Amino acid sequence: MKTKAEKDPEYLSTLERGLRVLRAFDEHDPEMRLSEVAAKAGLSPAVARRCLNTLVSLGYIGQYGRNFLLKPEVLAFGSAFMSSMNIEQVVSPSLQRLRDEMGDSSSMAVIAGNDVLYLAHVSTRRQIRLGAAVGTRFPLHATSMGKAILAFRPDLEIEEFLATAELKALTKNTITDRDVLRERLMQVRTQGYDSTCEELDMGIVSLAVPIFDAKHMSVAAINCSTTTGRTTQQEMIATRLDGLRTAAAEIQQALRRWPALLHAVQI
């Protein structure tokens, strides 16, 4: 059965298939043969071959023997977004100030499907097992930023997420019970922030607050994160929350001056 988008006469299924091919490549499958690309993209080998040949001709995919792989040209898409949305001017100064004042890594993310997608990240020199960078995705239910955003979305969206998302256990502390997660989101809505301790990965503690648009709808979140060896969850809340809220207010003001970025991150 065709989706609503596929029934739209303006919908280009060939473009959609090409994008599926591009997105099939990831850290687990950086190089794949035709049959592997077809299987991962959910396409027939014939369609996948035509998409690959077109993308090879355009310079976005290369071929090494029988394997296909992404070429650096695909970075043009991400760099175009970063430059056109003025991420460096709107978000980075506040995150860098947080990093300098708190000594923690600081990030901004939005919801993408059932994940959070990092739009900005300012790291410290400390090494942690689970690193983050622009473009990194983590399961929404296991992150402080994910819960900080979702808690301030309409109840219908929350219930849709709870009904459809796979609440996979990443550590022993990850919330996998839907009723418990719903209760946690209501708590976040009341207190205005979320804090996680070893829910995404062992040894990581994080604190996040939402970013709102003019209608007080959450569109993103920022966080501070560090290792449990540096601070406890309680200490992080006590010492970082005010700074995070100040940074969030700065970013919200900046978003009003750069409406394109606000429109892009609105869910």
C-alpha positions in Angstrom: 0.0 0.0 0.0 1.3 3.4 -0.9 1.9 6.0 1.7 0.2 9.4 1.7 3.4 11.0 0.4 3.7 8.5 -2.4 0.2 9.2 -3.5 1.1 12.9 -3.9 1.6 13.6 -7.7 4.4 15.9 -6.7 6.2 13.1 -4.8 9.3 11.9 -6.7 9.8 8.2 -5.7 13.1 8.1 -7.6 14.5 10.8 -5.5 13.3 9.0 -2.3 15.0 5.8 -3.4 18.3 7.6 -4.1 18.2 9.1 -0.6 17.5 5.7 0.9 20.6 4.4 -0.9 22.7 7.3 0.5 21.4 6.7 4.0 22.1 2.9 3.9 25.8 3.6 4.5 26.8 4.1 8.1 29.5 3.3 10.7 28.5 -0.4 10.6 28.4 -0.6 6.8 30.8 1.9 5.3 31.4 -0.3 2.2 28.7 -2.6 0.7 28.1 -4.6 -2.4 25.1 -4.1 -4.6 23.1 -6.8 -3.0 23.8 -5.5 0.5 22.8 -1.9 -0.5 19.6 -3.2 -2.0 18.7 -5.2 1.1 19.5 -2.4 3.5 17.7 0.2 1.5 14.7 -2.1 0.9 15.0 -1.9 -2.9 15.2 -4.4 -5.6 18.8 -5.0 -7.0 17.8 -3.4 -10.3 16.6 -0.2 -8.7 19.5 -0.1 -6.3 21.9 -0.5 -9.2 20.4 2.4 -11.1 20.5 4.6 -8.0 24.1 3.7 -7.3 25.2 4.3 -10.9 23.5 7.7 -10.8 25.2 8.7 -7.5 28.5 7.4 -8.8 28.2 9.7 -11.8 27.3 12.6 -9.6 30.3 12.0 -7.3 28.5 11.2 -4.1 29.3 7.5 -4.2 32.5 5.7 -5.2 33.2 2.2 -6.3 36.2 0.2 -5.0 36.2 -3.2 -6.7 32.7 -4.7 -6.2 32.1 -2.5 -3.1 30.3 0.9 -3.1 31.1 3.6 -0.5 30.3 7.3 0.2 32.6 9.9 -1.2 33.6 13.2 0.6 31.2 15.1 -1.7 28.3 14.1 0.5 29.6 16.4 3.1 28.3 19.3 1.0 24.8 18.6 2.2 25.7 18.9 5.9 28.0 21.9 5.4 25.3 23.7 3.5 22.9 23.2 6.4 25.4 24.4 9.0 26.4 27.5 7.0 22.9 28.5 5.9 21.4 28.1 9.3 24.2 30.0 11.1 24.8 27.4 13.7 28.2 28.9 14.6 26.6 32.3 15.4 23.4 31.2 17.0 24.3 28.2 19.1 28.1 27.7 19.5 28.9 30.8 21.6 26.5 29.7 24.4 27.7 26.1 24.3 31.3 27.1 24.3 30.7 29.4 27.3 29.0 26.5 29.1 32.0 24.2 28.4 34.4 26.8 29.6 32.5 27.5 32.8 31.5 24.0 33.7 34.2 21.9 32.2 31.7 19.6 30.6 30.9 18.7 27.0 27.9 20.7 25.8 25.5 19.9 23.0 22.3 20.9 21.2 20.0 18.3 19.6 16.6 18.0 18.0 14.2 15.0 17.7 14.6 13.0 14.5 12.1 10.1 14.5 12.6 8.2 17.7 16.2 9.5 18.1 17.9 12.8 19.1 20.1 14.3 16.4 23.0 16.4 17.4 23.2 19.8 15.6 26.1 21.2 17.7 28.6 19.8 20.1 31.5 21.4 22.0 33.7 18.8 23.6 36.3 18.7 26.3 39.6 16.9 26.1 38.3 14.1 28.3 37.8 10.8 26.6 34.6 8.9 27.1 33.6 5.6 25.6 30.5 6.9 23.8 31.5 10.0 21.9 29.2 12.6 20.2 29.6 14.9 17.3 27.4 16.9 14.9 25.1 14.3 13.2 25.3 11.8 16.0 22.0 10.0 16.8 21.1 8.4 20.1 17.8 6.8 21.1 15.5 9.5 22.5 14.3 7.5 25.6 17.8 7.1 26.9 19.0 10.7 26.7 18.4 13.8 28.8 17.9 16.0 25.7 15.4 13.6 24.2 13.2 13.6 27.3 13.6 17.3 27.8 12.2 17.9 24.3 9.5 15.3 24.3 8.1 16.3 27.7 7.1 19.6 26.3 5.5 18.3 23.1 1.6 17.8 22.9 0.3 14.8 24.8 -0.8 13.2 21.6 2.8 13.2 20.3 4.0 11.7 23.6 1.5 8.9 23.5 2.3 8.2 19.8 6.0 7.9 20.8 5.2 5.6 23.7 3.0 3.4 21.5 5.5 3.0 18.7 9.1 3.4 19.9 11.3 0.5 20.7 12.5 1.2 24.3 15.7 -0.8 24.1 17.8 -1.2 27.2 21.3 0.3 26.6 22.3 -0.1 30.3 20.7 -1.4 33.4 19.4 2.1 34.1 17.7 2.7 30.7 13.9 3.2 31.1 12.2 0.5 29.1 8.8 0.5 30.8 6.3 2.8 28.9 4.4 3.8 32.0 7.6 4.6 33.9 8.8 6.7 30.9 5.4 8.5 30.8 5.7 9.3 34.5 9.3 10.6 33.9 8.2 12.9 31.1 5.5 14.4 33.3 8.2 15.0 36.0 10.4 16.7 33.4 7.4 18.9 32.4 7.0 20.0 36.0 10.6 20.6 36.9 11.7 22.0 33.5 14.8 19.8 33.0 15.9 16.2 32.7 19.0 14.5 34.2 20.2 11.0 33.3 22.9 8.9 35.0 24.2 5.9 33.1 21.0 5.5 31.1 22.7 5.9 27.7 26.1 4.5 28.6 27.9 3.5 31.8 29.9 6.3 33.4 28.0 9.2 31.7 25.9 11.8 33.6 23.9 14.5 31.8 21.6 17.4 32.4 19.4 19.0 29.7 16.9 21.8 29.4 14.5 22.5 26.4 14.7 25.2 23.8 11.2 26.8 23.1 9.8 28.7 20.2 7.5 31.7 20.6 4.5 29.5 21.3 6.4 27.8 24.2 6.7 24.6 22.1 9.9 22.6 22.6 12.0 22.5 19.4 15.4 21.4 20.7 17.4 21.0 23.9 20.9 21.7 25.2 22.8 19.7 27.7 26.0 19.4 29.8 27.5 15.9 30.0 30.5 14.5 31.8 31.7 11.3 33.6 30.4 10.1 36.9 34.0 10.2 38.1 33.9 14.0 37.9 30.5 14.7 39.5 27.3 13.1 40.8 23.9 13.6 39.3 22.8 15.6 42.3 25.8 17.9 42.1 25.4 18.4 38.4 21.8 19.6 38.9 22.8 21.9 41.7 25.8 23.4 39.9 24.9 23.4 36.2 21.1 24.0 36.0 21.2 27.8 36.2 24.0 28.1 33.6 22.1 25.8 31.3 18.9 27.8 31.6 20.8 31.0 30.9 22.3 29.5 27.8 18.9 28.2 26.6 17.5 31.7 27.0 20.4 33.2 24.9 19.8 30.6 22.2 16.1 31.3 22.2 16.7 35.0 21.7 19.2 34.2 18.9 16.7 32.0 17.1 14.3 34.9 16.9 17.1 36.8 15.0 17.7 33.8 12.7 14.2 32.5 11.9 15.4 30.1 9.3 17.1 27.9 11.9 14.0 28.1 14.1 11.8 27.0 11.2 14.2 24.1 10.4 14.3 22.7 13.9 10.5 23.0 14.6 9.1 19.5 14.7 
